[in-house]
Amino acid sequence: MKRKDFLLSTLPAAAILPEVINGYSVKALNENSPLVQALMRGLTLTDHVLVIIQLSGGNDGLNMVLPISDYTNYYNARTNIAIAQNKILTLAGVSGTGIHPAMTGLQSLFTDGKAKVIQAVGYPQPNFSHFRATDIWMSGSNSDQEVYNGWAGRYLNYEYPNFPTGYPNSNMPDPLAIQIGSTTTLTTQGPSVNMAMSITNPTSFYNLVTGVVDPVPNTKAGKELKFIRTINQQTQKYATSIKNAANAVTQQSTYPSNNSLADQLKIVARLVKGGLKTRIYMTSFGGFDTHSVQVTNGDTSIGAHATLLGRVSDAIKAFQDDLKYLGVEDRVIGMTYSEFGRRIKSNSSTGTDHGSAAPMFLFGSKIVPGMLGTNPTIPTVATVNDNVPMQYDFRSIYSSIMQNWFCLDKTVVDGLFPPNINNQLQNLPIVKPGSCTNTTPPSGNIDKVIWNSPAPYSKNTTIYFKTQGGHTLLQIFDTLGRLITTLIEKDYAGPVSDQIQFNAERLPTGIYYARLQNGINQTVWPMLKVRE
Amino acid sequence: MDRREFLAAHRNRHKVEDSGSSKPFRTLSGINPYTGTWSENEVIHLLKRTMFGAAKADIDYFKTKTLSQAVDELLTPTAPAPAIPIKEYVTSVSAANPDGNIAQGTTWVNDINGDGTVQSQRRASYKKWWVGVMVNQDRSIREKLLMFLIDHFGNETVDVGNANWIYKQHDLIRQNVLGNFKQLVDAITKDVSMLRYLNGYLNNASAPDENYGRELMELFTIGKGPDSKYTESDVKEAAKVLTGWQINGTTYNSMFTPSRHSTVNKTFSSFFGNTVITGRTGATAGQLELTDLLNMIFAQQEPAKFIVRKFYRWFVYYDIDAAVEANVITPLADIFRTNNYQIVPMLAALLKSEHFFDVMNRGCYIKTPADHIIGSIREMNTQFPSLTDWSTNYGMWSLFNNWMVNMGQNLHDPPNVSGMPPYYQEPSFHELWINSDSLPKRNQFTDTMILNGYSVNNIRVQFNCVAFAQLLPNPGNPNDLIDDALRIFFRNDLSAQSKAQIKTQILLTGQQWDYYWANAWAAYTSNPTTANFNTINARLKSLFQYFFNLSEYQLM
């Protein structure tokens, strides 16, 4: 499904669509509608930059962000890989939750108030295939939907319609997005073309990055290949602007060596400082598919996963320090994500298998520091199928960034996602207030209120909850992350306490999670169903 | 028309082959039969140079043959001639003399109609048709030779104007591509398009028009090589020989009018041994003197060398150094001459030679726009609706033709009578195809064919990356998949490091284990649901798009 289709399906079926702007049909809407206003506004002016760090392979979030306050359940679920409690790094401004001992760099960013962790980010009906899960994360689709363009691609296509026709131009002389790495990804695939350029593409920038350059043989073929590559470089519209930006920065602070993510982020810092107007940079770092031996026998704080997390942490810390050194700290935020987390219970080969929700880090001087969400709920006796229940939909993070960092109207942002989840997306306190002057930042008044009775129960239980008013969503998930039912989805006029019965008569026994979402808040409440 | 001045500017830059160059990649191989490895790699090399792209079915077919058998088969087309052009257009309302007598779907090639608007529509129709013939080419060298020879004779449809005449020329050359070059020159001299294009129809005894006589020597037969010493006087005398030919406006055939023919004796220079062609009278005078003229020209050493050099630049590479001249051009010219200008023996010797298969001569040929467009369509095994759906097919062919024009190759419409500059223009030659305008367009074309393709009459034609991968022997293994695809797409392989990087980034989506691709492929083949298809299709599309955007893809 293409973005346009998302939009069209939000319109009444009978609407006639005589006018299309940037793929949006606007005539069917009142000209005073926010969407039309947003469309007429043109390019959103901002110098903000988003850096995306993809952790490929499915990062074991539960060994990265550690539930200190629920340590016993955590330890029992994964005795062979659990991080010793006394080694967990605590985080400034966060109680009951810590991070992996290898992540000292990130710890210091928390201390500086420049980092945030968002717990248990995922989506209903999680997919455990790397390929599908990656596509879902990159496209922003629902689990059962196949969308072959990316959330950032749709965003950039909105801001820069008709790209690449007419680009570069005075408004946008630089690449819209840059992938550090060999190929552009689905994330920046627009409705028709990819909006990003890749700067180790062998025909564009051989020497800028430590990219692979295939040698030219000393033959007739080599002569012609060299000739075509030269033309290719000349025709690369952005060659000059990227080279100029790169060359403008001669001094950067220190980055760790033997760390490919650090290498990539160093290039990003250089290009940002060098003056590119590029809004999105994508980097990637692989090896997180830790089915076995993710820790070293005898010391679970070291080993393969620790090495990976250490590099991520060191790279981000060095990057943040460099941004500050270069004086562009306030223009850049970053985020990490992985296509899925891993199972709560470890396997017998000191590894973890494909799971669902996982934490994300966000960093930058304009990030609201601390933690969003709570420690994941871990069963007392974890079984092989137990997954971290989702607290935040990943698209709420994208959506919040687009609204509060890229300064887009919510109506526009909603148009970039499948229509049936628009109402469910939250505007989360990720970006510090005032980053977009005309945007009202969300406040983080967390009033956690949900419980059930009887508990445990065998057939039915009543769920009691409080809403602050406005859009309220009450969903039931099983431990695999599957959406069992949506009990409540409606707008409340104001603050009120309410209740609803959950009929579990036909469901197998075990834990179910009630997820209450209200405005920026959500709470996940475990409910145990037992035999009569 | 007179192109004298414009052409002179070009021709002055023609140079004799640079014998003193010391290129590091110089090769001394000659036309001895190649006896080295004959594997899929060599088959692909041969096919890319003699057909448009190396289609998997053709590769598999010729792999079972010896090299000699393969070349002989390529030089011996057995498929029937393609269907002739049809009226796929709706006659413009602005035509003063519309061709309503021709029903859509039936051919216009025999219909006499002098209306400029109708003829303009037919010219467009002709080009679409020709593209279609190439897309559906038979398993032979015919189409590539045809394109070469039509370029050699350099006519422009836009100047000739009459598409029926143009088609007659096309068909004349098509019938002779594997025949006798000297006979073809005889026929083309009297071809109505040529008579029109180079003013032969105006050439008469009272005021000879030298246009054709000059190009006959300079561009079509003798050339301006170092040993070409014909004189201005020879051009004038040849023009007299060629007087009297005209175009019959009602039959669209050429005719000879004795009263317009110069009956004087024509005396040539010492370059031609001071030959005197006796002036004739009567109805047979034109042909008799033309035969004398061509006998005199082809008795020289130069025509064979000049023509062989053009063949060489079309099939091998543009640079002809002293070694190539001595070891390839000269002996091939001898074969050409000895066989009385039969094309096949000379071409067979070239295509079977160790020089043709010399590793130094592989992968160095910059694709023409036709090689790029039609070659990629054929290599991707692109599926079209049945030819009975002429409307959709002509629509597609029209789009491809527009792409070729935008990339600098306008079929049967070179910039001037010299043909397409990449085949004669020193010193850049083939490199002229690639510039900052054409190269992005080449990428746009393959991007488009991969991402969306084209829809005509609600029928979509696009590259099917999954179907292509299924043609390969082991597509479930990402390493084999890349190797096998690149063997077809590229003639200059990527490094193992690059291939590993591409595999990880694209096919594995950043994962480190090959089995994730294998599993995805197996999931699709065992259960071809839309979801399973899309998972592999998305990655294959990215992979092929990436390959087609690399510089390597422009070479063959």
Interface residues (C-beta under 8 A of the other chain):
Chain A: Q54 S56 G57 S129 H130 F131 R132 T134 D135 E146 Y148 G181 S182 T183 L186 S192 V193 N201 P202 T203 V212 D214 P215 P217 N218 T219 K220 A221 G222 K223 E224 L225 F227 I228 R229 I231 N232 Q234 T235 S284 G286 G287 D289
Chain B: P24 F25 Y317 D319 V359 M360 N361 R362 G363 C364 Y365 I366 H430 E431 I434 N435 S436 L439 P440 D447 L451 N452 R491 N492 L494 S495 Q497 S498 Q501 I502 T504 Q505 I506 T509 G510 Q511 Q512 W513 Y516 A520 T530 A531 N534 T535 A538 R539 S542 Y546 N549 L550 S551 E552 Q554 L555
